[in-house]
């Protein structure tokens, strides 16, 4: 299923979804997608950038945006963190508190399935 979703994940759609999931975090950081697309979040200069190397990794992280899932992706070299690692850990703490309403989760899932 992840491979099927990943094959449908354009970087433009992925950028929109990342904004929906992580846009509420106040600390400035960015994602860089597999095709080089930059997705700045939190306003201001990014203290660090999470580099996502493949669409499959994007799908995996959006399905479960937990610090544990990010840590596993980092250890597996599916993502890299460029910049201030301590700032990244502070954002990881904020991610633990992230609570997405069911309606938003359903919209995100629908966006991931759209062709």
C-alpha positions as a Markdown table, in Angstrom:
| # | Residue | x | y | z |
|---|---|---|---|---|
| 1 | Unk | 0.0 | 0.0 | 0.0 |
| 2 | Unk | 2.8 | 2.4 | 0.8 |
| 3 | Unk | 4.4 | 1.9 | -2.6 |
| 4 | Unk | 1.1 | 2.5 | -4.3 |
| 5 | Unk | 0.6 | 5.8 | -2.3 |
| 6 | Unk | 4.2 | 6.8 | -2.9 |
| 7 | Unk | 3.8 | 6.4 | -6.6 |
| 8 | Unk | 1.0 | 8.9 | -6.5 |
| 9 | Unk | 2.9 | 11.4 | -4.3 |
| 10 | Unk | 4.0 | 14.4 | -6.4 |
| 11 | Unk | 6.3 | 16.8 | -4.6 |
| 12 | Unk | 3.7 | 19.6 | -5.0 |
| 13 | Unk | 1.0 | 17.4 | -3.2 |
| 14 | Unk | 3.6 | 16.3 | -0.6 |
| 15 | Unk | 4.5 | 20.0 | 0.1 |
| 16 | Unk | 0.8 | 20.8 | 0.7 |
| 17 | Unk | 0.4 | 17.7 | 3.0 |
| 18 | Unk | 3.5 | 18.6 | 5.0 |
| 19 | Unk | 2.0 | 22.1 | 5.5 |
| 20 | Unk | -1.3 | 20.5 | 6.8 |
| 21 | Unk | 0.5 | 18.2 | 9.2 |
| 22 | Unk | 3.3 | 20.3 | 10.5 |
| 23 | Unk | 2.2 | 23.9 | 9.7 |
| 24 | Unk | 1.0 | 24.5 | 13.2 |
| 25 | Unk | 4.4 | 24.1 | 14.7 |
| 26 | Unk | 5.9 | 27.5 | 15.8 |
| 27 | Unk | 9.5 | 26.6 | 15.4 |
| 28 | Unk | 11.0 | 27.4 | 11.9 |
| 29 | Unk | 12.3 | 24.4 | 10.0 |
| 30 | Unk | 12.0 | 23.0 | 6.5 |
| 31 | Unk | 11.7 | 19.8 | 4.5 |
| 32 | Unk | 13.5 | 19.1 | 1.3 |
| 33 | Unk | 11.8 | 16.5 | -0.9 |
| 34 | Unk | 13.3 | 13.9 | -3.1 |
| 35 | Unk | 13.2 | 16.2 | -6.1 |
| 36 | Unk | 14.8 | 19.2 | -4.3 |
| 37 | Unk | 11.5 | 21.0 | -3.5 |
| 38 | Unk | 11.9 | 23.1 | -0.3 |
| 39 | Unk | 9.0 | 23.2 | 2.1 |
| 40 | Unk | 9.6 | 25.9 | 4.8 |
| 41 | Unk | 7.5 | 25.8 | 7.9 |
| 42 | Unk | 7.0 | 27.8 | 11.1 |
| 43 | Unk | 8.0 | 31.2 | 9.6 |
| 44 | Unk | 11.4 | 32.7 | 9.8 |
| 45 | Unk | 14.8 | 31.3 | 8.9 |
| 46 | Unk | 14.9 | 27.5 | 9.2 |
| 47 | Unk | 17.2 | 26.2 | 11.9 |
| 48 | Unk | 17.4 | 22.8 | 10.2 |
| 49 | Unk | 16.1 | 20.9 | 7.2 |
| 50 | Unk | 14.7 | 17.4 | 7.1 |
| 51 | Unk | 15.8 | 15.8 | 3.8 |
| 52 | Unk | 13.3 | 13.1 | 2.6 |
| 53 | Unk | 15.1 | 10.9 | 0.0 |
| 54 | Unk | 12.1 | 9.0 | -1.4 |
| 55 | Unk | 8.3 | 9.3 | -1.8 |
| 56 | Unk | 7.9 | 6.1 | 0.2 |
| 57 | Unk | 9.6 | 7.7 | 3.2 |
| 58 | Unk | 7.3 | 10.7 | 2.9 |
| 59 | Unk | 4.2 | 8.4 | 3.0 |
| 60 | Unk | 5.6 | 6.5 | 5.9 |
| 61 | Unk | 6.2 | 9.7 | 7.9 |
| 62 | Unk | 2.9 | 11.2 | 7.1 |
| 63 | Unk | 1.0 | 8.1 | 8.1 |
| 64 | Unk | 2.7 | 8.2 | 11.5 |
| 65 | Unk | 4.4 | 11.5 | 12.2 |
| 66 | Unk | 5.9 | 10.4 | 15.5 |
| 67 | Unk | 9.4 | 11.1 | 16.7 |
| 68 | Unk | 10.1 | 7.4 | 16.8 |
| 69 | Unk | 9.2 | 7.0 | 13.1 |
| 70 | Unk | 11.4 | 10.0 | 12.3 |
| 71 | Unk | 14.3 | 8.5 | 14.4 |
| 72 | Unk | 13.9 | 5.1 | 12.6 |
| 73 | Unk | 14.0 | 6.8 | 9.2 |
| 74 | Unk | 17.1 | 8.8 | 10.2 |
| 75 | Unk | 18.9 | 5.6 | 11.4 |
| 76 | Unk | 18.0 | 3.9 | 8.2 |
| 77 | Unk | 19.3 | 6.9 | 6.2 |
| 78 | Unk | 15.9 | 7.4 | 4.6 |
| 79 | Unk | 16.1 | 11.0 | 5.9 |
| 80 | Unk | 18.9 | 13.3 | 6.8 |
| 81 | Unk | 18.9 | 16.3 | 9.1 |
| 82 | Unk | 20.9 | 19.3 | 7.9 |
| 83 | Unk | 21.6 | 22.1 | 10.3 |
| 84 | Unk | 21.0 | 22.5 | 14.0 |
| 85 | Unk | 20.4 | 19.0 | 15.5 |
| 86 | Unk | 19.4 | 20.5 | 18.8 |
| 87 | Unk | 16.7 | 22.6 | 17.1 |
| 88 | Unk | 15.5 | 19.4 | 15.4 |
| 89 | Unk | 15.2 | 17.7 | 18.8 |
| 90 | Unk | 13.1 | 20.6 | 20.1 |
| 91 | Unk | 10.7 | 20.2 | 17.1 |
| 92 | Unk | 10.6 | 16.5 | 17.8 |
| 93 | Unk | 9.3 | 17.3 | 21.3 |
| 94 | Unk | 6.6 | 19.5 | 19.7 |
| 95 | Unk | 5.7 | 16.8 | 17.2 |
| 96 | Unk | 4.9 | 14.5 | 20.2 |
| 97 | Unk | 2.2 | 16.9 | 21.2 |
| 98 | Unk | 0.7 | 17.1 | 17.7 |
| 99 | Unk | -2.9 | 16.1 | 17.6 |
| 100 | Unk | -4.5 | 16.1 | 14.2 |
| 101 | Unk | -8.3 | 16.0 | 14.2 |
| 102 | Unk | -9.9 | 13.1 | 12.4 |
| 103 | Unk | -11.4 | 15.4 | 9.7 |
| 104 | Unk | -7.9 | 16.7 | 8.8 |
| 105 | Unk | -6.4 | 13.1 | 8.8 |
| 106 | Unk | -9.1 | 12.1 | 6.4 |
| 107 | Unk | -8.5 | 15.1 | 4.1 |
| 108 | Unk | -4.8 | 14.2 | 4.1 |
| 109 | Unk | -5.4 | 10.6 | 3.3 |
| 110 | Unk | -7.7 | 11.6 | 0.5 |
| 111 | Unk | -5.0 | 14.0 | -0.9 |
| 112 | Unk | -2.5 | 11.2 | -0.8 |
| 113 | Unk | -4.8 | 8.9 | -2.8 |
| 114 | Unk | -5.7 | 11.5 | -5.5 |
| 115 | Unk | -4.0 | 11.0 | -8.8 |
